[in-house]
């Protein structure tokens, strides 16, 4: 049966609201931009966008997927402890959580040692390290100390809202994290558990920090997600699957986004970059991000349709984490309120990963106004272009983005060819499963890429495998006009 | 001087400058040092003259794969077992721990090891910078015996290797490190305080701290990276070679060699910007930056310390992170004098890193 459903993308960036409607083939059928007074809410944004699309009533009634790119989410994630109650619904609900590390012989830096003290005291009720973890060859670093783990679980039972678990080399062998999770589940019941191997990244301390932040944010994010879904019910969109922009240019279903809120950091910028490339029909390009104040604030690179990401090492709320986010090269203008061609040229150069000119695309609020202020030719580019609807790039980006999933693993390369093949297959399947968990259509999620990066100075050569899978967002409940369903996606 | 919560960050910054693009990031071992002094109290930095002549100086370093040590961060207590083994073997007391390599990770790493072992840290190291080879230390030039090699992992397992030559020592020690899982803390070239007088690079712990303090002052004053590098050049008798954009980084393929010092090579082309517009520099790199050429002439060569700073972050750029498009300032600092003898240059001169170039001392303009 032909698919006649539509996807709605909604972007909120300061007081700028944009919307895009895409059909089942991913073609854009309608776009709108608005500037609202004050600080618009997602509710206000949905209202404004749906009002603009009244003329597309037929398509609007067939919307079964709604995706959001909300730049404000960056602040939610980065400054949870500073925001005031009216700006920030999470401020009083972060934590308390428990932090557990598996790997006793890592006492050189205990958990949370790199955290600002106030933030740590606010978020964490208790932390401990017990024996466990893995070695690079997959064997145990230490046998898992189940007794100590059980004691710890009992000591925090009833007093914590989530537990963060980080094992040494868990990205290689998550066995101990999973075994710990089973014990915590038994002792603590339904308390959310965040395990570091789901977050990924090599580097115990940074992965642990990201895991702890994720655990702290999980509950408030779930609460906000539920509010957002209630709001959509008011707009007769309760039947639709809801997605959020992630920091790698993909989207994630609301249940996954709420349990993995860290990945939303930078999502709005990533959606803008993807949308601008899409609008311009380019696979390889640079995208100049505008912010609605008449300046370009950063330049990003798109390679093979994917925004370029940082290598990790993202500091969030003063805490170093392993999070990989879209690489934004800031434009350091001498005069911050004007277009500084010299600063732009330099940012363009730094955003590239290799010599060779690329088109420079504008994207973001007010992009069209800026198009006239910029020279058509800029050193290092194939020209400056403002694609049609560039100011709605973020909405277009989320309306057309796939759902993504990743998996990582370290693999010795001197192993038997057969075992290497089975490891590659396992990683590929794990990435596919991750995409499905994040909300990809299980029928159509595919692994797109397996990267192998050699690790240096090892006595037995090994590579880090990283697989990426993608699929279109899973469809919501098909509805007929006048009879919208009100299915709710379960959130914690 | 004592290392405590207040001055370790500056020291780490200086260690990265002395790393010359290698040695691993000092920022990664800084948390280990900070936690160690929080737990055990400040680490005293001492001179040889503060120590009894016939007691021992114990050089220590972290060895292995960076991808392992960021995950298995260890306990810092590895030095306790090493110290016990060294004292038992030599039948003498260890008077101080010495950093084997001040450049990069091992700088702050040695503070952590000293704190846990309850030892003061000698104001000296084996290199005055970073080098990849175990034998590329001042002690080797001075004729100190490398053997025994004492290696420990984070589970208090300790192995002592004794061998008649450096080759055998390294071959066996490598097997031990491999068995530990590519991460170990090791000690070689243990010597008496008396022997150490002519066999180490003196004052380098202080130098690294001073470099870090200058950078901190510049950062507080809001100086540009170029201005900060100018100040380093002025205060430490170096040269600011140029401010550039990186226009190409090319790995050199087919380096058929087994020795660590030469098994990784890349070459980069830098185009001068701002007041250096019109200049072109070629940068040769291995695990560290090894040579800078301009107009067919050598501007700087290893063992002089070539450090590349990111103009925007102000941080030294490790060789592996040098890439197209970066805006950088290149600084060269003079190597410790002991590396300039013919025998020493055989060990650490350009040819030791696979470059068919002779060492050319820095020309410092004292205008």
Interface residues (C-beta under 8 A of the other chain):
Chain A: X103 X105 X106 X107 X108 X109 X110 X113 X114 X135 X136 X137 X141 X142 X168 X169 X202 X203 X204 X205 X332 X346 X349 X350 X351 X352 X353 X354 X355 X410 X455 X456 X457 X458 X459 X460 X464
Chain B: X31 X32 X34 X35 X36 X64 X65 X66 X67 X68 X70 X71 X72 X73 X74 X75 X76 X77 X112 X153 X154 X155 X174 X177 X178 X181 X182 X245 X247 X248 X264 X312 X323 X324 X325 X326 X327
